[in-house]
Amino acid sequence: MEEYSPMKYAIIDIEASGGSPKRDRVMDIAVFIHDGTQIIDQFATLVNPDAHIPPFITKLTGGPRFADIANKLP
């Protein structure tokens, strides 16, 4: 009989500066790796959208640029 090997899933949550893919940018990203039973890895960060956003939102984001964190995603 074959041994059971659970499939892994990536659950991704992205927050953007608005709803237009041409105008707005990613501001927050979270990735959770799940094996069907539990979370086995995770990554989350705020992202500097390199775009004009209202000052009160800028205070919330204050994160690195996406290019600076992209290679750290699981």
Secondary structure as GFF3:
##gff-version 3
##sequence-region A 1 74
A	DSSP	beta_strand	9	16	.	.	.	ID=ss1
A	DSSP	beta_strand	26	34	.	.	.	ID=ss2
A	DSSP	beta_strand	39	46	.	.	.	ID=ss3
A	DSSP	alpha_helix	55	61	.	.	.	ID=ss4
A	DSSP	alpha_helix	66	69	.	.	.	ID=ss5
A	DSSP	three_ten_helix	70	72	.	.	.	ID=ss6
###
